[in-house]
Amino acid sequence: MSKKRAFRGATLIPCTGEEAIKDSLVMIDGDTIEYAGADKGNAELEGYDVYDAKGKTIMAGMTEAHIHLCGTVNPDPGEWMMEENTYEAIVAAAQAKTLLEYGFTSVRDISRFGMDLKKAIENGIIPGPKIFATGRGLCRTGGHGDWPSLPREIVEARHPWATVADTPDECRKKTRKNLSQNV
């Protein structure tokens, strides 16, 4: 049985360009928003847990349009590229949960873990936002996703959000690889 909740009295930001609605009513059944608008005082709320939300603000979830859920917490790329990919994957799952807790309900992700995180979230394994994943992005030699002080093999194996591709053929091949992973 899904849990029914109703929030009364909050300022509702509809995120449609319309003005905020003061003294709103938001009715939720499980994961479905049944109603979000002005509280006219006549809604049937039997079976709902009703919360007084006066003084609060309710809005739709936010979207982060450029993110790297790659599990890096160390500011030095030379150090985070030497961390184990397993550790980074665990940290990336925690980062996805934190994003959701902060109100981000969808993200566009460029990282090695994005596709797996997307699947785990969609299957209810871990909490997190809806992910639009690309896999690792492409960069040129010496570019933003390359790290020239490390051997190329380490950069290719461990860089969490980029892979180096210089020629049209390399770009096509790496793009096809991302697409084959069901991005």
C-alpha positions as CSV (number, residue, x, y, z in Angstrom):
1,M,0.0,0.0,0.0
2,S,1.4,3.4,-0.9
3,K,1.8,6.1,1.7
4,K,-0.4,9.1,1.2
5,R,0.9,12.5,2.4
6,A,-0.5,16.0,2.1
7,F,1.3,19.2,2.8
8,R,-0.8,22.3,3.6
9,G,0.0,26.0,3.9
10,A,3.4,26.1,2.2
11,T,4.4,28.5,-0.6
12,L,4.4,26.4,-3.7
13,I,6.8,27.4,-6.5
14,P,5.3,25.7,-9.6
15,C,8.4,26.1,-11.8
16,T,6.3,26.9,-14.8
17,G,7.0,30.7,-14.8
18,E,3.8,31.3,-12.9
19,E,3.7,33.2,-9.6
20,A,4.3,31.3,-6.4
21,I,1.1,30.0,-4.8
22,K,0.8,31.0,-1.1
23,D,-1.2,28.7,1.2
24,S,-0.9,25.7,-1.1
25,L,-1.9,22.1,-0.9
26,V,0.3,19.3,-2.3
27,M,-1.1,15.7,-2.2
28,I,1.2,12.8,-2.8
29,D,0.3,9.1,-3.1
30,G,3.5,7.0,-3.0
31,D,5.7,8.5,-5.7
32,T,2.8,10.3,-7.5
33,I,1.9,13.9,-7.0
34,E,-1.9,13.8,-7.2
35,Y,-2.4,17.6,-6.7
36,A,-0.3,20.7,-6.4
37,G,-2.0,24.0,-6.2
38,A,-4.0,26.4,-4.1
39,D,-5.6,25.0,-1.0
40,K,-9.2,25.7,-1.4
41,G,-10.0,24.0,1.9
42,N,-12.4,21.4,0.5
43,A,-9.9,18.6,-0.4
44,E,-10.8,15.1,0.8
45,L,-7.8,14.1,2.9
46,E,-9.0,10.9,4.5
47,G,-6.2,8.4,4.5
48,Y,-3.5,11.0,4.2
49,D,-0.9,12.0,6.7
50,V,-1.4,15.7,6.8
51,Y,1.6,18.0,7.5
52,D,1.4,21.7,8.4
53,A,3.9,23.3,6.0
54,K,3.1,27.0,6.9
55,G,6.3,29.0,6.6
56,K,7.9,26.4,4.3
57,T,8.5,26.4,0.5
58,I,7.8,23.5,-1.8
59,M,9.1,23.3,-5.3
60,A,9.9,20.8,-8.0
61,G,13.3,19.1,-7.9
62,M,16.3,20.9,-9.4
63,T,18.4,19.7,-12.3
64,E,22.1,19.7,-12.4
65,A,23.1,19.9,-16.0
66,H,26.9,19.2,-15.7
67,I,28.2,16.8,-13.1
68,H,30.8,14.1,-12.7
69,L,29.6,11.3,-10.3
70,C,33.1,9.8,-10.3
71,G,33.8,9.4,-6.6
72,T,36.7,11.9,-6.4
73,V,37.1,13.8,-3.2
74,N,40.8,14.6,-3.4
75,P,41.6,17.9,-5.2
76,D,44.8,16.6,-6.7
77,P,44.1,14.7,-10.0
78,G,47.5,12.9,-9.7
79,E,46.3,11.4,-6.4
80,W,42.7,10.6,-7.3
81,M,43.7,8.9,-10.5
82,M,45.7,6.5,-8.3
83,E,42.7,5.6,-6.0
84,E,41.1,2.3,-6.6
85,N,38.1,2.4,-8.9
86,T,36.1,0.3,-6.4
87,Y,36.5,3.0,-3.7
88,E,35.6,5.7,-6.2
89,A,32.4,3.8,-7.2
90,I,31.4,3.6,-3.5
91,V,32.0,7.4,-3.1
92,A,30.1,8.1,-6.3
93,A,27.0,6.2,-4.9
94,A,27.2,8.4,-1.8
95,Q,27.5,11.5,-4.0
96,A,24.3,10.5,-5.9
97,K,22.4,10.1,-2.6
98,T,23.7,13.5,-1.4
99,L,22.5,15.2,-4.6
100,L,19.0,13.8,-4.1
101,E,19.0,14.9,-0.4
102,Y,19.9,18.4,-1.6
103,G,16.9,18.5,-3.9
104,F,18.5,17.6,-7.3
105,T,16.1,15.1,-8.8
106,S,17.8,14.9,-12.2
107,V,21.4,15.2,-13.3
108,R,23.4,15.0,-16.5
109,D,26.5,13.0,-15.7
110,I,29.9,12.5,-17.5
111,S,31.8,9.8,-15.7
112,R,32.8,6.1,-15.8
113,F,30.2,5.2,-13.1
114,G,27.2,7.2,-14.4
115,M,25.6,4.3,-16.4
116,D,25.9,1.8,-13.6
117,L,24.7,4.4,-11.0
118,K,21.7,5.1,-13.3
119,K,20.8,1.4,-13.4
120,A,21.2,0.9,-9.7
121,I,19.0,3.9,-9.0
122,E,16.4,2.9,-11.5
123,N,16.3,-0.6,-9.9
124,G,15.9,0.8,-6.4
125,I,19.3,-0.5,-5.2
126,I,20.5,2.9,-4.1
127,P,18.9,6.3,-3.7
128,G,19.8,9.0,-6.2
129,P,18.5,11.4,-8.8
130,K,17.4,10.4,-12.3
131,I,20.7,10.3,-14.3
132,F,21.2,11.1,-17.9
133,A,24.6,9.4,-18.4
134,T,27.1,9.8,-21.2
135,G,29.9,7.6,-19.9
136,R,33.4,9.1,-20.0
137,G,33.8,12.2,-22.2
138,L,36.3,12.6,-24.9
139,C,39.3,14.9,-24.7
140,R,42.4,15.6,-26.7
141,T,45.9,14.8,-25.7
142,G,47.0,17.4,-23.2
143,G,43.3,18.5,-22.8
144,H,41.1,18.9,-19.8
145,G,40.7,15.1,-19.3
146,D,44.4,14.2,-19.8
147,W,47.0,14.2,-17.1
148,P,50.4,14.4,-18.8
149,S,52.5,13.7,-15.7
150,L,51.1,10.1,-15.6
151,P,51.6,7.4,-18.1
152,R,48.9,7.2,-20.8
153,E,47.9,3.7,-19.6
154,I,47.1,4.9,-16.1
155,V,45.1,7.9,-17.4
156,E,43.1,5.6,-19.7
157,A,42.5,3.0,-17.0
158,R,41.8,5.4,-14.1
159,H,40.6,8.8,-15.2
160,P,37.0,9.0,-13.8
161,W,35.4,11.2,-16.4
162,A,37.5,11.4,-19.6
163,T,39.2,9.3,-22.2
164,V,41.7,10.7,-24.7
165,A,40.9,10.6,-28.4
166,D,42.7,12.6,-31.0
167,T,41.8,11.4,-34.4
168,P,38.3,11.2,-36.0
169,D,38.7,7.4,-35.9
170,E,39.5,7.3,-32.2
171,C,36.6,9.7,-31.5
172,R,34.2,7.4,-33.4
173,K,35.5,4.3,-31.7
174,K,35.2,5.7,-28.2
175,T,31.8,7.2,-28.9
176,R,30.6,3.8,-30.2
177,K,31.9,2.2,-27.1
178,N,29.8,4.6,-24.9
179,L,26.7,4.0,-27.1
180,S,27.2,0.2,-26.8
181,Q,26.9,0.5,-23.1
182,N,23.3,1.7,-23.5
183,V,23.8,5.3,-22.6
